[in-house]
Amino acid sequence: MARHPRSGQLELLTRSLRGQIDSIADDGGPVVLVDDLELGWDELGRLLESYEGWHLRIEVRDPSEAFD
């Protein structure tokens, strides 16, 4: 994940996103930590909106399990 050089918008560099669910944000919702950035659900949605119509898999894993 990186910021677009012109717009400053976050964008995926690959079609894979790995993160960690973290504590509640200021607005009362949870955040997802991705590449040391805290993303709220709205920001995560904006990041994924260019993939409208694509399939999505969300897998919640125990922190002791390594990513494959």
FIVEXLO-688843 format. One line per field, with one value per residue (C-alpha): residue number from 1; residue in one letter; chain; x, y negated, z negated. Coordinates in nm, 2 decimals. Layout:
BEGIN
num: (NUM, ...)
residu: (a, ...)
chaine: (A, ...)
X: (X, ...)
Y: (Y, ...)
Z: (Z, ...)
//
This chain:
BEGIN
num: (1, 2, 3, 4, 5, 6, 7, 8, 9, 10, 11, 12, 13, 14, 15, 16, 17, 18, 19, 20, 21, 22, 23, 24, 25, 26, 27, 28, 29, 30, 31, 32, 33, 34, 35, 36, 37, 38, 39, 40, 41, 42, 43, 44, 45, 46, 47, 48, 49, 50, 51, 52, 53, 54, 55, 56, 57, 58, 59, 60, 61, 62, 63, 64, 65, 66, 67, 68)
residu: (m, a, r, h, p, r, s, g, q, l, e, l, l, t, r, s, l, r, g, q, i, d, s, i, a, d, d, g, g, p, v, v, l, v, d, d, l, e, l, g, w, d, e, l, g, r, l, l, e, s, y, e, g, w, h, l, r, i, e, v, r, d, p, s, e, a, f, d)
chaine: (A, A, A, A, A, A, A, A, A, A, A, A, A, A, A, A, A, A, A, A, A, A, A, A, A, A, A, A, A, A, A, A, A, A, A, A, A, A, A, A, A, A, A, A, A, A, A, A, A, A, A, A, A, A, A, A, A, A, A, A, A, A, A, A, A, A, A, A)
X: (0.00, 0.13, 0.01, -0.05, 0.22, -0.03, -0.35, -0.22, -0.48, -0.39, -0.37, -0.29, 0.03, -0.08, -0.42, -0.35, -0.40, -0.29, -0.35, -0.45, -0.78, -0.70, -0.87, -1.15, -1.08, -1.19, -1.52, -1.61, -1.53, -1.25, -0.94, -0.73, -0.35, -0.20, 0.17, 0.18, -0.11, -0.44, -0.74, -1.10, -1.37, -1.46, -1.10, -1.06, -1.38, -1.24, -0.91, -1.11, -1.38, -1.18, -1.23, -1.61, -1.75, -1.44, -1.46, -1.33, -1.21, -1.18, -1.01, -0.97, -0.67, -0.53, -0.23, -0.01, -0.06, 0.19, 0.08, 0.14)
Y: (0.00, -0.35, -0.70, -0.81, -1.08, -1.33, -1.28, -1.16, -0.88, -0.54, -0.27, 0.10, 0.20, 0.56, 0.73, 0.86, 0.67, 0.80, 0.62, 0.63, 0.53, 0.28, 0.08, -0.16, -0.48, -0.83, -0.80, -0.48, -0.23, 0.02, -0.04, 0.19, 0.15, 0.20, 0.12, -0.08, -0.29, -0.30, -0.27, -0.33, -0.13, -0.43, -0.47, -0.10, -0.11, -0.39, -0.20, 0.10, -0.08, -0.06, 0.31, 0.29, 0.62, 0.82, 1.10, 1.05, 1.29, 1.18, 1.43, 1.36, 1.55, 1.60, 1.37, 1.67, 1.80, 1.70, 1.56, 1.80)
Z: (0.00, 0.08, 0.14, 0.50, 0.57, 0.72, 0.53, 0.20, 0.20, 0.06, 0.32, 0.32, 0.48, 0.50, 0.49, 0.14, -0.19, -0.53, -0.85, -1.21, -1.37, -1.64, -1.91, -1.86, -1.67, -1.78, -1.59, -1.78, -1.51, -1.49, -1.28, -1.07, -1.09, -0.75, -0.68, -1.01, -0.90, -1.09, -0.85, -0.96, -0.78, -0.56, -0.45, -0.39, -0.18, 0.03, 0.08, 0.21, 0.42, 0.74, 0.72, 0.74, 0.87, 0.77, 0.52, 0.17, -0.10, -0.46, -0.69, -1.06, -1.20, -1.55, -1.61, -1.68, -1.33, -1.07, -0.74, -0.45)
//
